């Protein structure tokens, strides 16, 4: 009997040693690093902080933000992809570095192979904004203006290859109009020039644009999501206004590097599912202009990634967009 227990103990010990260190230990034993591919103070940062607070109470460890801005947020994504697969480095990323930048430039990661997706988080819709001096009161009138004077209308974006830029290119393609893209170094200076009248149109993130709309400094013609946005319930979608296949949103997902131990992945999936069902968190995320809050399975995330990679790849190729555009 003693010999059998001794042998069973050796077998169990050997099996335990074959497990990853993060699983053998009482994971998590130390704070977790949350990589954000943008600077502090933006909508991504605000979304990450809200989500972190919810995860901390469930995981039982501090979640420390680490900012890796640059290259359309692909630097942050690359950092996560190359991190040790121990569960202590994760990332809140968005559709930019996962579906747009890989179509624009060579990145150091494969969005479909180099990450462990935990869950979809939410989406941020855009709004088609115009300066009050623009006569158009809806999308059809804007299309008519653009067709009457091809290339005479300028639209601002936060930079070449941004979702704001590609939302405009998708609009041009589906409406069959010609407008001139004016890239800025960020959304804030683009919005500043829009309300100053230097540029008449912008496909802007809803959250930062709300104050401009409410104060009358800019007019909202349509939202780019498939459904109307909660912060702008009276503004119809672009799809409602004659472009039925039009949709352009910035969506967020929580990921880790590929090769994470199954128990760690399962823990993140479980805790994120719980966090994203919290009514308080949903309300706070919606105040930022986010929508469609809620978890999705890893398969659903992968299906979304594949579909959006193909969608934006076609837009980029058809418009002949390069980072020098």
Secondary structure per residue as TSV (DSSP state, phi and psi in degrees):
chain	resnum	aa	ss	phi	psi
A	1	X	-	360.0	-47.5
A	2	X	H	-62.4	-39.5
A	3	X	H	-63.7	-41.6
A	4	X	H	-62.0	-45.2
A	5	X	H	-63.9	-36.3
A	6	X	H	-63.2	-44.7
A	7	X	H	-66.6	-38.7
A	8	X	H	-63.1	-37.6
A	9	X	H	-65.4	-41.5
A	10	X	H	-63.2	-43.4
A	11	X	H	-62.0	-45.5
A	12	X	H	-63.6	-39.6
A	13	X	H	-65.8	-41.1
A	14	X	H	-64.2	-40.9
A	15	X	H	-63.3	-40.3
A	16	X	H	-64.1	-35.7
A	17	X	H	-69.5	-19.3
A	18	X	H	-81.3	-13.4
A	19	X	S	-77.7	152.5
A	20	X	-	-59.1	149.6
A	21	X	H	-55.0	-39.3
A	22	X	H	-65.2	-22.7
A	23	X	H	-90.4	-35.5
A	24	X	H	-63.6	-37.9
A	25	X	S	-78.7	169.8
A	26	X	-	-82.0	77.2
A	27	X	S	-66.9	138.2
A	28	X	-	-93.4	139.4
A	29	X	-	-100.1	-6.6
A	30	X	S	-148.1	168.3
A	31	X	-	-58.5	154.3
A	32	X	E	-107.5	137.6
A	33	X	E	-92.6	125.6
A	34	X	E	-109.0	111.3
A	35	X	E	-86.2	132.3
A	36	X	E	-124.0	127.4
A	37	X	S	-83.9	16.9
A	38	X	S	-133.2	171.4
A	39	X	-	-75.9	169.8
A	40	X	T	-69.0	154.2
A	41	X	T	94.5	-9.8
A	42	X	S	-89.4	-177.3
A	43	X	H	-66.9	-33.6
A	44	X	H	-65.9	-42.8
A	45	X	H	-61.0	-44.7
A	46	X	H	-64.0	-41.7
A	47	X	H	-63.7	-42.8
A	48	X	H	-62.8	-40.5
A	49	X	H	-67.5	-41.0
A	50	X	H	-62.9	-44.3
A	51	X	H	-68.2	-37.6
A	52	X	H	-60.0	-43.3
A	53	X	H	-60.9	-39.1
A	54	X	H	-68.7	-40.3
A	55	X	H	-69.4	-37.4
A	56	X	H	-57.9	-42.5
A	57	X	H	-68.1	-25.2
A	58	X	H	-90.8	-40.2
A	59	X	H	-81.4	-31.0
A	60	X	-	86.1	21.1
A	61	X	S	-139.3	156.6
A	62	X	-	-68.5	145.3
A	63	X	E	-116.5	116.3
A	64	X	E	-103.9	121.9
A	65	X	E	-71.3	141.2
A	66	X	E	-132.3	121.0
A	67	X	E	-95.0	129.1
A	68	X	-	-131.6	66.7
A	69	X	-	-74.3	156.4
A	70	X	-	128.8	151.6
A	71	X	G	54.2	45.4
A	72	X	G	63.2	32.9
A	73	X	G	73.2	5.2
A	74	X	H	-73.8	-21.0
A	75	X	H	-65.0	-41.4
A	76	X	H	-65.3	-43.8
A	77	X	H	-62.0	-41.9
A	78	X	H	-62.6	-39.5
A	79	X	H	-62.4	-43.8
A	80	X	H	-64.8	-44.5
A	81	X	H	-59.7	-33.3
A	82	X	T	-96.0	4.0
A	83	X	S	-77.7	159.0
A	84	X	-	-61.5	135.7
A	85	X	S	-81.6	64.3
A	86	X	S	-117.7	0.8
A	87	X	S	87.8	-1.2
A	88	X	S	-96.8	-2.6
A	89	X	E	-131.3	118.1
A	90	X	E	-130.8	173.2
A	91	X	E	-142.3	143.9
A	92	X	E	-100.6	109.4
A	93	X	E	-117.8	173.9
A	94	X	E	-135.0	-175.8
A	95	X	H	-68.5	-19.8
A	96	X	I	-59.1	-64.3
A	97	X	I	-71.2	-16.7
A	98	X	I	-94.3	-27.5
A	99	X	I	-130.1	-18.0
A	100	X	I	-100.8	-55.4
A	101	X	H	-59.5	-38.1
A	102	X	H	-62.7	-20.1
A	103	X	H	-88.2	-12.3
A	104	X	H	-104.2	-32.1
A	105	X	S	-152.0	166.7
A	106	X	-	-75.8	122.0
A	107	X	-	-112.0	163.0
A	108	X	S	-88.1	19.7
A	109	X	S	-149.4	158.6
A	110	X	-	-105.4	116.0
A	111	X	T	-61.7	-20.7
A	112	X	T	-94.9	-17.0
A	113	X	T	-119.0	-24.4
A	114	X	S	-100.4	12.8
A	115	X	E	-134.1	155.0
A	116	X	E	-106.5	107.2
A	117	X	E	-76.4	129.0
A	118	X	E	-92.8	-47.3
A	119	X	E	-171.4	149.8
A	120	X	E	-68.3	145.6
A	121	X	E	-110.0	-59.9
A	122	X	E	-170.5	178.0
A	123	X	E	-129.0	154.4
A	124	X	E	-119.4	115.8
A	125	X	E	-76.5	165.0
A	126	X	E	-110.7	164.9
A	127	X	E	-131.0	137.8
A	128	X	E	-81.3	108.5
A	129	X	E	-103.4	143.8
A	130	X	E	-132.5	153.7
A	131	X	E	-67.2	146.0
A	132	X	T	-55.6	-21.3
A	133	X	T	-74.8	-15.3
A	134	X	S	-72.3	127.2
A	135	X	-	-65.9	-27.7
A	136	X	-	-61.8	133.0
A	137	X	-	-108.6	-6.7
A	138	X	S	-154.3	177.3
A	139	X	H	-66.4	-41.1
A	140	X	H	-62.5	-38.3
A	141	X	H	-68.8	-34.7
A	142	X	H	-65.5	-42.1
A	143	X	H	-61.7	-42.2
A	144	X	H	-61.9	-41.3
A	145	X	H	-61.5	-44.7
A	146	X	H	-65.3	-36.6
A	147	X	H	-73.3	-31.6
A	148	X	H	-68.5	-34.5
A	149	X	T	-136.2	81.1
A	150	X	T	-55.0	136.4
A	151	X	T	67.6	6.0
A	152	X	-	-85.4	-20.0
A	153	X	-	-95.3	130.2
A	154	X	E	-100.6	143.2
A	155	X	E	-128.7	138.3
A	156	X	E	-91.5	154.8
A	157	X	E	-144.4	171.8
A	158	X	S	-81.9	2.5
A	159	X	S	146.5	159.6
A	160	X	T	-61.8	129.6
A	161	X	T	86.9	-2.9
A	162	X	S	-72.9	162.3
A	163	X	H	-63.4	-29.5
A	164	X	H	-64.9	-40.7
A	165	X	H	-64.6	-51.2
A	166	X	H	-69.1	-28.7
A	167	X	H	-61.0	-39.2
A	168	X	H	-67.7	-40.6
A	169	X	H	-67.1	-37.9
A	170	X	H	-64.8	-40.3
A	171	X	H	-61.0	-47.1
A	172	X	H	-58.3	-43.5
A	173	X	H	-66.3	-44.9
A	174	X	H	-76.7	-30.8
A	175	X	H	-88.3	-9.1
A	176	X	T	57.4	52.4
A	177	X	-	-128.0	166.0
A	178	X	-	-118.6	122.4
A	179	X	-	-134.2	158.7
A	180	X	E	-101.8	127.8
A	181	X	E	-82.4	132.8
A	182	X	E	-121.4	100.7
A	183	X	E	-80.3	142.7
A	184	X	-	-119.2	168.6
A	185	X	S	-92.4	65.2
A	186	X	S	120.2	159.3
A	187	X	H	-72.6	-34.1
A	188	X	H	-61.1	-49.9
A	189	X	H	-65.9	-30.4
A	190	X	H	-65.7	-44.5
A	191	X	H	-63.7	-39.7
A	192	X	H	-59.8	-44.1
A	193	X	H	-71.2	-30.4
A	194	X	H	-65.2	-49.3
A	195	X	H	-71.7	-19.1
A	196	X	T	-84.5	-7.6
A	197	X	T	85.7	6.3
A	198	X	S	-75.1	-25.0
A	199	X	S	-138.0	135.7
A	200	X	S	-86.0	-21.7
A	201	X	E	-135.7	146.1
A	202	X	E	-151.6	140.1
A	203	X	E	-93.9	98.5
A	204	X	E	-110.6	151.1
A	205	X	E	-64.1	137.1
A	206	X	H	-61.7	-46.8
A	207	X	H	-51.7	-58.4
A	208	X	H	-65.8	-22.0
A	209	X	H	-84.8	-16.0
A	210	X	H	-56.7	-47.5
A	211	X	H	-62.1	-38.2
A	212	X	H	-63.1	-40.4
A	213	X	H	-69.1	-46.5
A	214	X	H	-66.1	-29.7
A	215	X	T	-86.5	-6.1
A	216	X	T	82.3	8.8
A	217	X	S	-78.5	-15.3
A	218	X	E	-148.5	155.0
A	219	X	E	-113.3	133.9
A	220	X	E	-92.1	123.2
A	221	X	E	-97.5	-28.8
A	222	X	E	-176.0	154.3
A	223	X	E	-102.6	151.0
A	224	X	-	-92.7	-4.3
A	225	X	S	-80.0	169.0
A	226	X	S	-70.3	-28.7
A	227	X	S	-119.9	161.2
A	228	X	-	-63.1	150.1
A	229	X	-	-88.8	139.3
A	230	X	G	-57.4	-41.7
A	231	X	G	-70.6	-17.4
A	232	X	G	-131.1	61.2
A	233	X	T	-64.2	-22.6
A	234	X	T	-92.6	-0.6
A	235	X	S	-97.3	116.0
A	236	X	-	-68.8	159.2
A	237	X	B	-73.2	160.0
A	238	X	T	-62.0	-38.4
A	239	X	G	-61.4	-36.1
A	240	X	G	-66.7	-20.5
A	241	X	G	-106.0	34.7
A	242	X	T	107.4	-4.2
A	243	X	-	-121.1	77.2
A	244	X	T	-61.9	-21.2
A	245	X	T	-99.4	7.9
A	246	X	-	-83.2	129.7
A	247	X	-	-159.0	130.4
A	248	X	-	-147.7	111.5
A	249	X	E	-135.1	158.0
A	250	X	E	-102.6	115.6
A	251	X	E	-114.7	153.3
A	252	X	E	-111.8	147.9
A	253	X	E	-143.2	151.8
A	254	X	E	-102.8	129.2
A	255	X	E	-136.6	163.7
A	256	X	E	-129.7	177.3
A	257	X	E	-69.5	159.7
A	258	X	T	-64.2	154.2
A	259	X	T	85.6	13.4
A	260	X	-	-65.7	145.3
A	261	X	-	-59.6	140.8
A	262	X	H	-54.9	-41.9
A	263	X	H	-62.7	-35.1
A	264	X	H	-69.6	-44.7
A	265	X	H	-58.7	-45.5
A	266	X	H	-61.9	-37.1
A	267	X	H	-65.4	-45.0
A	268	X	H	-62.1	-44.5
A	269	X	H	-59.8	-45.1
A	270	X	H	-64.2	-48.1
A	271	X	H	-69.2	-34.9
A	272	X	H	-69.1	-39.2
A	273	X	H	-59.8	-42.5
A	274	X	H	-66.0	-45.4
A	275	X	H	-63.0	-42.5
A	276	X	T	-77.5	-3.7
A	277	X	T	-95.9	-5.2
A	278	X	-	-72.0	122.6
A	279	X	H	-64.3	-34.3
A	280	X	H	-64.4	-43.9
A	281	X	H	-64.4	-43.5
A	282	X	H	-57.0	-45.3
A	283	X	H	-62.9	-42.5
A	284	X	H	-66.2	-40.6
A	285	X	H	-65.9	-38.0
A	286	X	H	-68.2	-30.7
A	287	X	H	-63.0	-27.9
A	288	X	T	-80.9	-1.0
A	289	X	T	94.5	4.8
A	290	X	E	-78.2	158.6
A	291	X	E	-148.6	177.0
A	292	X	S	52.4	41.2
A	293	X	-	-72.8	133.0
A	294	X	S	151.7	153.6
A	295	X	-	-74.6	155.6
A	296	X	-	-135.0	156.1
A	297	X	-	-69.7	159.2
A	298	X	H	-55.1	-35.9
A	299	X	H	-64.3	-42.5
A	300	X	H	-63.7	-38.0
A	301	X	H	-64.5	-44.5
A	302	X	H	-64.5	-39.0
A	303	X	H	-63.1	-41.1
A	304	X	H	-64.2	-44.3
A	305	X	H	-57.3	-48.1
A	306	X	H	-61.9	-44.9
A	307	X	H	-64.0	-42.5
A	308	X	H	-75.2	-31.9
A	309	X	H	-60.3	-43.8
A	310	X	H	-68.7	-42.9
A	311	X	H	-60.9	-54.0
A	312	X	H	-73.5	-27.1
A	313	X	H	-61.7	-41.0
A	314	X	H	-66.3	-43.9
A	315	X	H	-59.4	-45.0
A	316	X	H	-64.1	-43.8
A	317	X	H	-67.3	-45.8
A	318	X	H	-64.1	-35.3
A	319	X	T	-90.1	-1.2
A	320	X	T	54.1	48.6
A	321	X	-	-84.9	132.7
A	322	X	-	-129.6	168.4
A	323	X	T	-68.8	-7.2
A	324	X	T	-100.2	5.9
A	325	X	-	-62.8	360.0
